[in-house]
Amino acid sequence: MNIIAFGGSPSKNSINKKLATYAASLFENAEVEVLDLNDFQMPLFSIDIEEEIGEHSLAQAFLDKIATADILVVSLAENNGNYSAAFKNVFDWCSRINGKVFQGKSMLLMATSPGARGGASVLEIAKNAFPRYGAEIKATFSLPSFNENFDIEKGKISNPELDNELKKQIQEF
């Protein structure tokens, strides 16, 4: 089983990338590749730029990675209640090549933030939108108060109740 995981943030220390990496590691018998949005930096999408340069090769590269997956593990950063600009830009470029960006792949959709809501707003937006773009969302998970509930040194959720909740979601996957 091949898993593609990524955090929807360009931060070098992305807490969402850390959560996605941890969650992906919980799947048994899986080959995991963790993508970094910084490897897919493109100009801000606009029709004018698209007409000038055409389909961006990095958008196609991102879609090619998605195509190799059996499962997608995605943890979205929340910026002002919505997707990060970096994720939205990759998504916009990709959707111009393939409207079904997520290509019918099974997805564990997550979010985390330093706050008590754990990215609940962006998680709800994505849960409603992603199926229209080819995601088959099998489970969702929100990790509130990342700094209190995740051990960065160990790379795992430190709150036993939340850790068990995520593990249960993955078992039922």
C-alpha positions as CSV (number, residue, x, y, z in Angstrom):
1,M,0.0,0.0,0.0
2,N,1.4,3.4,-1.0
3,I,0.6,6.5,1.1
4,I,1.2,10.0,0.1
5,A,1.0,12.4,3.1
6,F,1.4,16.1,3.3
7,G,0.6,19.1,5.4
8,G,-1.2,22.0,3.8
9,S,1.4,24.6,5.0
10,P,4.6,25.9,3.6
11,S,6.2,26.3,7.0
12,K,9.5,24.5,7.4
13,N,8.3,23.4,10.9
14,S,4.7,22.7,9.8
15,I,2.7,21.2,12.6
16,N,0.3,19.8,10.0
17,K,3.1,18.1,8.2
18,K,4.2,16.6,11.5
19,L,0.7,15.3,12.2
20,A,0.3,13.9,8.7
21,T,3.7,12.2,9.0
22,Y,2.7,10.6,12.3
23,A,-0.7,9.5,11.1
24,A,0.7,8.0,7.9
25,S,3.2,6.0,10.0
26,L,0.3,4.3,11.8
27,F,-0.8,2.4,8.7
28,E,0.5,-1.1,8.6
29,N,2.4,-2.5,5.7
30,A,2.6,0.9,4.0
31,E,5.2,2.7,1.9
32,V,4.9,6.4,2.9
33,E,6.1,9.4,1.0
34,V,5.7,12.8,2.7
35,L,5.4,15.7,0.3
36,D,6.5,19.2,1.1
37,L,4.5,22.1,-0.4
38,N,7.7,24.0,-0.8
39,D,8.7,21.6,-3.5
40,F,5.6,22.8,-5.5
41,Q,6.0,26.6,-5.4
42,M,4.4,28.2,-8.4
43,P,3.4,31.7,-9.3
44,L,0.1,32.8,-7.8
45,F,-2.5,31.3,-10.1
46,S,-4.4,33.5,-12.5
47,I,-5.9,33.0,-15.9
48,D,-3.5,35.5,-17.3
49,I,-0.4,33.6,-16.1
50,E,-2.0,30.3,-17.2
51,E,-2.5,31.7,-20.7
52,E,1.1,32.9,-20.7
53,I,2.8,29.8,-19.5
54,G,0.2,27.0,-19.8
55,E,0.0,24.1,-17.4
56,H,2.6,24.4,-14.8
57,S,5.0,21.4,-14.6
58,L,5.0,21.4,-10.8
59,A,1.2,21.1,-10.8
60,Q,1.6,18.0,-13.0
61,A,4.3,16.7,-10.8
62,F,2.0,17.0,-7.7
63,L,-0.8,15.3,-9.6
64,D,1.6,12.5,-10.6
65,K,2.5,12.0,-6.9
66,I,-1.2,11.8,-6.0
67,A,-1.7,9.2,-8.8
68,T,0.8,6.8,-7.1
69,A,-1.1,6.8,-3.9
70,D,-3.5,4.2,-2.6
71,I,-4.3,6.5,0.4
72,L,-3.8,10.2,0.9
73,V,-3.1,11.5,4.4
74,V,-3.7,15.2,4.4
75,S,-3.5,17.6,7.3
76,L,-4.6,21.2,6.5
77,A,-3.2,24.3,8.1
78,E,-5.9,26.9,8.9
79,N,-5.2,30.5,8.0
80,N,-7.9,32.9,8.9
81,G,-10.5,30.1,8.9
82,N,-9.5,28.7,5.5
83,Y,-6.8,26.9,3.5
84,S,-3.3,28.3,3.5
85,A,-2.5,30.4,0.4
86,A,0.3,27.9,-0.4
87,F,-2.1,24.9,-0.5
88,K,-4.8,26.8,-2.3
89,N,-2.3,27.8,-5.0
90,V,-1.1,24.2,-5.6
91,F,-4.7,23.1,-5.6
92,D,-5.8,25.8,-8.1
93,W,-3.0,25.0,-10.5
94,C,-3.7,21.3,-10.3
95,S,-7.4,21.7,-10.7
96,R,-6.8,23.3,-14.1
97,I,-5.1,20.1,-15.3
98,N,-7.4,17.6,-13.6
99,G,-10.7,18.8,-12.0
100,K,-10.6,15.6,-9.9
101,V,-7.3,16.6,-8.2
102,F,-7.6,13.8,-5.6
103,Q,-8.2,11.2,-8.4
104,G,-10.7,9.0,-6.4
105,K,-8.2,8.2,-3.7
106,S,-9.2,7.3,-0.2
107,M,-8.3,10.1,2.2
108,L,-7.7,10.6,5.9
109,L,-8.4,14.3,6.2
110,M,-7.1,16.1,9.2
111,A,-6.2,19.5,10.7
112,T,-4.4,20.8,13.7
113,S,-3.6,24.2,15.1
114,P,-2.1,25.7,18.3
115,G,-5.6,26.7,19.2
116,A,-8.4,24.8,21.0
117,R,-10.4,24.3,17.8
118,G,-7.7,22.4,16.0
119,G,-8.4,23.8,12.6
120,A,-12.1,22.9,12.7
121,S,-13.1,25.6,10.2
122,V,-10.7,24.5,7.5
123,L,-11.5,20.9,8.2
124,E,-15.2,21.5,7.7
125,I,-14.6,23.4,4.5
126,A,-12.4,20.7,3.0
127,K,-14.8,17.9,4.2
128,N,-17.5,19.5,2.1
129,A,-15.4,20.5,-0.9
130,F,-12.9,17.8,-1.5
131,P,-15.4,15.1,-2.6
132,R,-16.2,17.3,-5.6
133,Y,-12.5,17.2,-6.5
134,G,-12.2,13.4,-6.3
135,A,-11.4,12.7,-2.7
136,E,-13.1,9.7,-1.0
137,I,-12.9,10.9,2.6
138,K,-12.9,7.8,4.8
139,A,-12.1,9.5,8.1
140,T,-11.5,13.0,9.6
141,F,-9.5,14.0,12.6
142,S,-8.8,17.3,14.4
143,L,-6.0,17.7,16.9
144,P,-6.6,20.7,19.1
145,S,-3.9,22.6,20.9
146,F,-1.1,21.1,19.0
147,N,1.7,22.3,21.4
148,E,0.0,20.6,24.4
149,N,-1.1,17.4,22.6
150,F,1.9,16.5,20.4
151,D,5.4,15.5,21.4
152,I,7.6,17.0,18.8
153,E,10.7,15.1,20.0
154,K,8.9,11.7,19.7
155,G,7.0,12.8,16.7
156,K,3.6,11.6,18.0
157,I,0.5,12.6,19.8
158,S,1.1,12.8,23.5
159,N,-2.5,12.9,24.7
160,P,-3.5,9.2,25.0
161,E,-7.2,9.9,24.4
162,L,-6.6,11.8,21.2
163,D,-3.9,9.3,20.1
164,N,-6.4,6.4,20.6
165,E,-9.0,8.4,18.6
166,L,-6.7,8.7,15.7
167,K,-5.6,5.1,15.9
168,K,-9.2,4.0,15.9
169,Q,-9.9,6.1,12.8
170,I,-7.0,4.4,11.1
171,Q,-8.0,0.9,12.2
172,E,-11.5,1.5,10.7
173,F,-10.0,2.9,7.6
